[in-house]
């Protein structure tokens, strides 16, 4: 683990470990057009500094590192998700998208001060949604009025909202989720705990939410669900059950560079193999890796509007 990040005011920010640098090629390559719908870029901090109020400091993980991992894995497209260290300064993500605008999309973080012109610029830059963090150890979601106002704005421009929630947050905010008028995506399988079993209340509520055509789920982050540790096989039944609940609204991502992981650091090639373990049917993998992300992030390619 890297030493703590000590701020000028004396505040200590945890510095998290970096990803496994030895990315292994998966045993089976993903289908052509495969999309990683949950990955990040961090820094380099001399060009893209981190937000002062962040909960943790990741090592630099710039676009070149992400592209290297994707080449090894056989990933052709990506949705780059703004994570909390950069706050609402989406510049690093926008600059990354601009290098391959046909193949990259993004999910932004906003602070509520954005104008119509700001949203138009974000859309032109490839952004198609906004992410909110409800996870308590990362600061939680304290301003629910901001959330509600932003969701109303997203409804006007045709975007969706991405929810980073802990398992108990699913129970706390179930009514708010059910009342949403726009598509919503829940990250990391709702961060349920594998050792609590499939009958645990948060997971059952998550399955119930997926009956709604507005609800999408990412079956990524098995290392955040697993309680057995690497190779995280105890997370696969949850991924399978979520896919079965919403096969046309299930997405997958690496979560590279796996920020703020306390336990075993996953190898991204092994995560592709884990997806094959959860979804052995190539038709299912085609849906999750290609068809579903195309409908949500590139609807113009299936007869919708950009």
KOLVOGU-986676 format. One line per 8 residues: number of its first residue (from 1); their letters; for each residue z, y, x of N, C-alpha, C. Coordinates in steps of 0.1 Angstrom, whole numbers, always signed. Layout:
<pts>
NUM) a) Z,Y,X,Z,Y,X,Z,Y,X; ...
</pts>
This chain:
<pts>
1) xxxxxxxx) +0,-12,+8,+0,+0,+0,+0,+12,+9; -8,+22,+5,-8,+35,+12,+4,+43,+10; +8,+52,+20,+20,+60,+18,+19,+69,+6; +30,+74,+1,+30,+83,-11,+23,+96,-8; +17,+102,-18,+10,+115,-17,+20,+126,-20; +25,+133,-10,+35,+143,-12,+28,+157,-15; +31,+163,-26,+25,+176,-30,+32,+187,-23; +25,+199,-23,+32,+211,-17,+45,+215,-23
9) xxxxxxxx) +47,+211,-37,+59,+215,-43,+70,+204,-42; +67,+194,-33,+76,+183,-31,+75,+171,-40; +67,+172,-51,+65,+161,-60,+58,+149,-53; +62,+137,-55,+56,+125,-49,+48,+118,-59; +35,+116,-55,+25,+109,-64,+22,+96,-57; +24,+85,-64,+21,+72,-59,+7,+71,-55; +5,+65,-43,-9,+62,-38,-12,+47,-40; -22,+44,-48,-25,+30,-51,-34,+24,-41
17) xxxxxxxx) -35,+11,-41,-43,+3,-32,-57,+3,-36; -66,+1,-27,-81,+1,-29,-86,-13,-34; -98,-14,-37,-104,-26,-42,-106,-36,-30; -108,-49,-34,-111,-59,-24,-125,-55,-18; -125,-53,-5,-138,-49,+1,-148,-60,+3; -144,-73,+2,-152,-84,+4,-158,-89,-9; -166,-82,-16,-171,-86,-29,-180,-98,-28; -176,-108,-36,-184,-121,-35,-195,-121,-45
25) xxxxxxxx) -206,-127,-42,-217,-128,-51,-212,-138,-62; -215,-136,-75,-211,-145,-85,-219,-158,-85; -213,-168,-90,-220,-181,-90,-233,-181,-98; -233,-173,-109,-245,-171,-117,-247,-156,-119; -259,-151,-116,-261,-137,-117,-262,-133,-132; -258,-121,-136,-260,-117,-149,-274,-115,-153; -277,-115,-166,-291,-113,-171,-296,-99,-167; -309,-98,-167,-316,-86,-163,-312,-75,-173
33) xxxxxxxx) -309,-63,-168,-304,-52,-177,-290,-52,-179; -282,-61,-172,-267,-61,-174,-261,-48,-171; -251,-45,-179,-244,-32,-178,-229,-34,-176; -224,-27,-166,-209,-26,-164,-205,-13,-172; -198,-16,-183,-194,-4,-192,-181,+2,-188; -175,-3,-178,-162,+3,-174,-160,+3,-159; -164,+14,-153,-162,+15,-138,-159,+30,-135; -154,+33,-123,-150,+46,-120,-156,+50,-107
41) xxxxxxxx) -156,+63,-104,-158,+69,-91,-147,+78,-88; -142,+78,-76,-131,+86,-71,-135,+93,-58; -135,+106,-58,-138,+113,-46,-152,+112,-42; -155,+115,-29,-145,+118,-18,-137,+131,-21; -125,+130,-18,-116,+141,-22,-118,+154,-15; -125,+154,-4,-129,+167,+3,-139,+174,-5; -146,+167,-14,-157,+173,-22,-152,+174,-37; -145,+163,-42,-140,+162,-55,-125,+160,-55
49) xxxxxxxx) -118,+171,-54,-103,+169,-53,-97,+164,-66; -85,+158,-65,-78,+152,-76,-70,+163,-84; -67,+160,-96,-60,+169,-105,-45,+170,-100; -39,+182,-100,-26,+183,-95,-16,+175,-103; -18,+173,-116,-8,+167,-124,-10,+152,-126; -18,+146,-117,-21,+131,-119,-9,+123,-117; -10,+110,-122,+1,+101,-121,+0,+92,-108; -12,+91,-102,-14,+83,-90,-26,+89,-83
57) xxxxxxxx) -26,+85,-70,-38,+89,-62,-45,+76,-57; -57,+74,-61,-64,+63,-56,-71,+66,-42; -74,+56,-34,-82,+59,-22,-96,+63,-27; -103,+70,-18,-117,+74,-22,-125,+61,-25; -132,+62,-36,-141,+51,-41,-154,+58,-47; -162,+63,-38,-174,+71,-42,-185,+62,-48; -195,+69,-52,-207,+62,-59,-213,+52,-50; -214,+54,-37,-220,+45,-28,-213,+31,-28
65) xxxxxxxx) -200,+31,-29,-192,+19,-30,-195,+12,-43; -195,+19,-54,-198,+13,-67,-212,+7,-67; -222,+14,-61,-236,+9,-61,-237,-4,-53; -229,-4,-42,-229,-16,-33,-224,-28,-41; -213,-26,-48,-207,-37,-56,-217,-42,-67; -224,-33,-73,-233,-36,-84,-245,-44,-78; -250,-40,-66,-261,-48,-60,-257,-62,-58; -244,-64,-53,-240,-78,-50,-238,-86,-63
73) xxxxxxxx) -233,-79,-74,-231,-86,-86,-244,-88,-94; -254,-80,-92,-266,-81,-101,-265,-73,-113; -258,-61,-112,-256,-52,-123,-267,-41,-123; -274,-39,-133,-285,-29,-133,-281,-15,-139; -271,-15,-148,-268,-2,-154,-253,-1,-154; -248,+11,-157,-234,+14,-157,-230,+25,-166; -218,+24,-172,-211,+35,-179,-199,+39,-170; -200,+50,-164,-189,+55,-155,-179,+62,-164
81) xxxxxxxx) -166,+58,-163,-155,+63,-171,-147,+72,-163; -145,+84,-168,-136,+93,-161,-121,+88,-162; -115,+87,-151,-101,+83,-151,-92,+95,-148; -79,+93,-150,-69,+104,-149,-68,+111,-136; -70,+105,-124,-68,+113,-112,-77,+125,-111; -89,+125,-117,-97,+137,-116,-95,+146,-128; -86,+142,-138,-84,+150,-149,-96,+153,-157; -97,+165,-163,-108,+169,-171,-120,+176,-163
89) xxxxxxxx) -119,+175,-149,-130,+179,-141,-139,+167,-139; -149,+167,-147,-158,+155,-147,-170,+156,-137; -169,+165,-127,-180,+167,-118,-184,+155,-110; -174,+148,-105,-178,+136,-97,-186,+126,-105; -181,+124,-117,-189,+115,-126,-202,+120,-129; -203,+133,-133,-216,+138,-136,-226,+138,-125; -221,+141,-113,-230,+140,-101,-235,+126,-99; -226,+116,-101,-230,+102,-100,-241,+98,-110
97) xxxxxxxx) -239,+102,-122,-249,+99,-133,-262,+105,-129; -262,+117,-124,-274,+124,-121,-283,+117,-110; -277,+108,-103,-285,+101,-93,-294,+90,-99; -290,+85,-111,-298,+75,-119,-297,+78,-134; -302,+89,-138,-299,+93,-152,-304,+83,-163; -314,+75,-160,-320,+65,-169,-310,+53,-170; -303,+50,-160,-295,+38,-160,-280,+40,-161; -275,+53,-160,-261,+56,-160,-258,+64,-173
105) xxxxxxxx) -246,+61,-178,-240,+70,-189,-226,+72,-185; -219,+81,-192,-205,+84,-188,-196,+87,-200; -183,+85,-198,-173,+88,-207,-164,+99,-201; -162,+110,-207,-155,+122,-201,-140,+122,-206; -133,+130,-199,-120,+135,-203,-121,+150,-206; -115,+154,-217,-116,+169,-221,-102,+174,-222; -101,+187,-222,-87,+193,-223,-86,+202,-236; -97,+202,-244,-96,+210,-257,-101,+224,-256
113) xxxxxxxx) -105,+228,-244,-111,+242,-243,-126,+242,-242; -132,+231,-244,-147,+230,-243,-154,+237,-255; -164,+244,-251,-172,+251,-261,-184,+242,-265; -192,+246,-275,-203,+239,-279,-213,+237,-267; -214,+248,-259,-223,+248,-248,-218,+237,-237; -205,+236,-236,-199,+226,-227,-203,+212,-231; -201,+210,-244,-205,+196,-249,-220,+194,-248; -228,+204,-250,-242,+202,-248,-246,+198,-234
121) xxxxxxxx) -239,+205,-224,-242,+202,-210,-237,+188,-207; -225,+184,-212,-221,+170,-210,-231,+160,-215; -236,+163,-227,-245,+153,-233,-258,+153,-224; -263,+164,-220,-275,+164,-211,-272,+157,-198; -259,+157,-194,-255,+150,-182,-253,+135,-183; -255,+130,-196,-254,+115,-198,-241,+111,-204; -232,+120,-208,-219,+117,-214,-222,+113,-229; -215,+103,-233,-217,+98,-247,-203,+96,-254
129) xxxxxxxx) -192,+99,-248,-179,+97,-254,-168,+104,-246; -156,+104,-252,-145,+110,-246,-133,+99,-246; -126,+99,-235,-115,+89,-233,-102,+96,-234; -93,+89,-241,-79,+94,-242,-70,+83,-237; -60,+86,-230,-50,+77,-224,-37,+78,-232; -33,+66,-238,-21,+65,-245,-10,+57,-237; -14,+52,-225,-5,+43,-218,+7,+52,-212; +19,+47,-215,+30,+56,-212,+33,+58,-197
137) xxxxxxxx) +31,+48,-189,+33,+49,-174,+23,+58,-167; +12,+61,-175,+2,+70,-169,+3,+84,-176; +13,+86,-183,+15,+99,-189,+15,+99,-204; +8,+89,-210,+8,+88,-224,+0,+99,-231; -1,+98,-244,-9,+108,-252,+2,+117,-260; +4,+128,-255,+15,+137,-261,+9,+146,-271; -3,+150,-270,-9,+160,-279,-19,+153,-289; -13,+148,-299,-21,+141,-309,-30,+151,-317
145) xxxxxxxx) -26,+163,-318,-34,+173,-324,-47,+175,-317; -46,+175,-303,-58,+176,-295,-67,+164,-297; -61,+152,-298,-69,+140,-301,-76,+142,-314; -69,+146,-325,-76,+147,-338,-87,+158,-338; -84,+169,-332,-95,+180,-331,-107,+175,-323; -105,+168,-313,-116,+163,-305,-124,+152,-312; -117,+144,-319,-124,+134,-327,-133,+140,-338; -128,+151,-344,-136,+158,-354,-149,+164,-347
153) xxxxxxxx) -147,+169,-335,-159,+175,-327,-168,+163,-324; -163,+152,-320,-172,+141,-316,-180,+136,-328; -174,+136,-340,-181,+133,-352,-193,+141,-354; -192,+154,-351,-203,+163,-353,-215,+161,-343; -212,+156,-331,-222,+155,-321,-227,+140,-319; -221,+131,-326,-225,+117,-326,-220,+109,-314; -209,+113,-308,-203,+105,-298,-192,+96,-303; -186,+88,-294,-175,+79,-298,-163,+82,-289
161) xxxxxxxx) -152,+76,-293,-139,+79,-286,-135,+65,-279; -130,+66,-267,-125,+55,-260,-110,+56,-259; -103,+45,-262,-89,+45,-262,-83,+36,-251; -75,+42,-242,-68,+34,-232,-54,+33,-237; -50,+21,-242,-38,+19,-250,-30,+7,-244; -17,+8,-244,-9,-4,-242,-8,-12,-254; -3,-24,-253,-2,-33,-265,+6,-27,-276; +17,-21,-273,+26,-15,-283,+20,-3,-290
169) xxxxxxxx) +11,+4,-282,+4,+16,-288,-5,+12,-299; -10,+0,-299,-19,-5,-310,-11,-5,-323; +1,-10,-322,+10,-10,-334,+14,+4,-338; +17,+12,-329,+22,+26,-332,+11,+34,-339; -1,+33,-334,-12,+41,-338,-22,+34,-347; -18,+23,-353,-28,+15,-361,-34,+24,-372; -25,+31,-379,-30,+40,-390,-40,+50,-386; -38,+56,-374,-47,+66,-368,-60,+59,-365
177) xxxxxxxx) -60,+48,-359,-72,+40,-356,-80,+37,-369; -73,+32,-379,-80,+28,-391,-86,+40,-398; -81,+52,-396,-86,+64,-403,-97,+71,-395; -100,+66,-383,-111,+73,-376,-124,+72,-383; -132,+83,-382,-145,+83,-389,-157,+80,-379; -153,+78,-366,-164,+76,-356,-161,+63,-349; -171,+57,-342,-169,+45,-335,-158,+47,-324; -150,+37,-322,-140,+38,-312,-140,+25,-304
185) xxxxxxxx) -137,+27,-291,-137,+16,-281,-123,+14,-276; -118,+2,-276,-104,+0,-270,-106,-7,-256; -100,-1,-246,-102,-6,-232,-93,-19,-230; -98,-27,-220,-89,-37,-214,-82,-46,-223; -90,-51,-234,-84,-60,-243,-71,-56,-249; -69,-42,-250,-57,-37,-256,-45,-39,-247; -47,-43,-234,-36,-45,-225,-25,-54,-230; -29,-64,-239,-19,-73,-244,-14,-82,-232
193) xxxxxxxx) -2,-88,-233,+3,-97,-223,+0,-111,-226; -6,-118,-217,-11,-132,-219,+1,-141,-222; +13,-138,-216,+24,-147,-218,+30,-146,-232; +26,-135,-239,+31,-134,-253,+23,-142,-263; +12,-147,-259,+4,-156,-267,-5,-149,-277; -14,-156,-283,-24,-150,-292,-18,-146,-305; -6,-151,-309,+0,-147,-321,+8,-135,-321; +9,-129,-309,+17,-116,-308,+11,-106,-317
201) xxxxxxxx) +20,-97,-322,+16,-87,-332,+5,-78,-327; +6,-72,-315,-5,-63,-311,-19,-70,-311; -19,-82,-306,-32,-89,-306,-37,-92,-320; -29,-96,-329,-33,-99,-342,-38,-86,-349; -32,-75,-346,-36,-62,-352,-50,-58,-346; -51,-61,-333,-64,-58,-326,-75,-66,-332; -73,-79,-335,-83,-87,-342,-86,-81,-356; -76,-77,-363,-78,-71,-376,-86,-58,-375
209) xxxxxxxx) -83,-50,-365,-91,-38,-364,-106,-41,-361; -109,-51,-354,-123,-55,-351,-131,-59,-363; -125,-61,-374,-132,-63,-387,-140,-51,-391; -135,-39,-386,-142,-26,-389,-154,-24,-381; -165,-21,-387,-178,-19,-379,-177,-7,-369; -167,+1,-370,-166,+12,-361,-159,+8,-348; -152,-4,-348,-144,-8,-337,-151,-16,-327; -150,-12,-314,-155,-20,-303,-144,-23,-293
217) xxxxxxxx) -146,-34,-285,-136,-38,-276,-143,-41,-263; -135,-38,-252,-140,-41,-238,-131,-53,-234; -138,-64,-230,-131,-76,-225,-131,-75,-210; -126,-64,-205,-125,-62,-191,-110,-61,-188; -107,-60,-175,-93,-59,-170,-85,-71,-172; -90,-83,-170,-81,-95,-171,-69,-95,-162; -70,-88,-151,-58,-86,-142,-47,-78,-149; -51,-70,-159,-41,-62,-166,-35,-70,-178
225) xxxxxxxx) -41,-80,-182,-37,-89,-193,-29,-101,-187; -34,-107,-176,-28,-119,-171,-14,-117,-167; -6,-127,-169,+8,-127,-163,+9,-139,-153; -1,-147,-152,-1,-158,-142,-6,-153,-128; -13,-142,-128,-20,-138,-116,-33,-144,-113; -39,-140,-102,-52,-145,-98,-53,-161,-99; -64,-166,-104,-77,-160,-108,-77,-156,-123; -66,-153,-129,-65,-146,-142,-70,-155,-154
233) xxxxxxxx) -70,-168,-152,-76,-177,-163,-68,-176,-176; -55,-171,-175,-48,-170,-188,-53,-159,-197; -61,-150,-191,-67,-139,-199,-79,-144,-207; -86,-155,-203,-99,-159,-209,-98,-162,-224; -87,-169,-229,-87,-171,-243,-87,-158,-251; -81,-148,-246,-80,-135,-253,-94,-129,-254; -101,-130,-242,-115,-124,-242,-124,-132,-252; -122,-145,-252,-130,-153,-261,-128,-150,-276
241) xxxxxxxx) -115,-148,-279,-111,-146,-293,-116,-132,-297; -116,-122,-288,-120,-109,-292,-136,-109,-294; -143,-116,-285,-157,-117,-287,-160,-124,-301; -153,-135,-304,-156,-142,-316,-153,-133,-328; -144,-123,-327,-140,-114,-338,-151,-103,-340; -158,-100,-329,-168,-89,-330,-179,-91,-320; -187,-101,-321,-197,-105,-311,-207,-94,-309; -210,-85,-319,-220,-74,-317,-213,-61,-312
249) xxxxxxxx) -200,-61,-310,-193,-49,-306,-183,-52,-295; -187,-62,-286,-179,-65,-275,-187,-61,-262; -179,-54,-253,-185,-49,-241,-177,-55,-229; -183,-54,-217,-176,-59,-205,-177,-49,-194; -168,-49,-185,-169,-40,-173,-160,-46,-162; -163,-41,-150,-155,-45,-138,-142,-38,-137; -141,-25,-141,-130,-17,-138,-129,-13,-124; -140,-15,-116,-140,-11,-102,-136,+4,-101
257) xxxxxxxx) -128,+8,-91,-121,+1,-81,-107,-4,-84; -105,-7,-97,-93,-13,-102,-81,-4,-98; -80,+8,-103,-70,+17,-99,-56,+13,-105; -46,+15,-97,-32,+14,-101,-28,+0,-105; -34,-10,-98,-31,-24,-100,-18,-27,-92; -8,-33,-99,+5,-36,-93,+4,-50,-87; -3,-59,-93,-3,-73,-89,-15,-76,-80; -21,-88,-83,-32,-93,-75,-44,-85,-77
265) xxxxxxxx) -51,-81,-66,-63,-73,-67,-75,-83,-70; -82,-81,-80,-93,-90,-83,-105,-88,-74; -113,-98,-73,-126,-97,-66,-136,-96,-77; -145,-86,-75,-155,-83,-86,-164,-95,-89; -168,-102,-79,-177,-114,-81,-170,-124,-89; -157,-126,-86,-149,-136,-94,-147,-131,-109; -147,-118,-111,-146,-113,-125,-159,-117,-133; -171,-116,-126,-183,-121,-133,-182,-136,-136
273) xxxxxxxx) -177,-143,-127,-175,-158,-129,-165,-160,-141; -155,-151,-142,-145,-153,-152,-151,-150,-166; -160,-141,-166,-168,-138,-179,-176,-150,-183; -182,-157,-173,-189,-169,-176,-180,-180,-182; -168,-180,-176,-158,-190,-181,-154,-187,-195; -152,-174,-199,-148,-171,-212,-160,-172,-222; -172,-169,-217,-184,-170,-226,-195,-178,-219; -193,-191,-221,-203,-200,-214,-217,-200,-220
281) xxxxxxxx) -218,-195,-232,-231,-195,-239,-239,-183,-234; -251,-185,-228,-259,-174,-223,-263,-164,-234; -264,-168,-246,-267,-159,-257,-255,-148,-259; -243,-153,-257,-231,-144,-258,-231,-135,-247; -234,-139,-235,-234,-130,-223,-245,-120,-224; -257,-124,-230,-268,-115,-232,-263,-103,-241; -256,-107,-251,-251,-97,-261,-241,-88,-254; -232,-93,-247,-221,-85,-242,-226,-76,-230
289) xxxxxxxx) -234,-82,-222,-239,-75,-210,-251,-66,-212; -259,-69,-221,-272,-62,-223,-273,-55,-237; -273,-63,-247,-277,-58,-260,-267,-49,-266; -254,-52,-265,-244,-44,-271,-243,-30,-264; -242,-30,-251,-242,-16,-244,-254,-8,-247; -266,-15,-248,-278,-7,-251,-276,+0,-265; -271,-7,-275,-270,-1,-288,-260,+11,-288; -249,+10,-280,-239,+20,-280,-243,+32,-271
297) xxxxxxxx) -249,+29,-259,-251,+39,-249,-266,+44,-248; -275,+35,-252,-289,+39,-251,-296,+36,-264; -291,+41,-275,-296,+38,-288,-311,+42,-290; -316,+51,-282,-330,+55,-282,-339,+43,-278; -333,+34,-271,-341,+22,-267,-342,+11,-278; -334,+13,-288,-335,+3,-300,-338,+10,-313; -345,+22,-312,-349,+29,-324,-340,+39,-329; -329,+42,-322,-320,+52,-327,-323,+65,-321
305) xx) -313,+74,-320,-315,+87,-314,-306,+88,-301; -310,+96,-292,-302,+97,-279,-289,+104,-282
</pts>
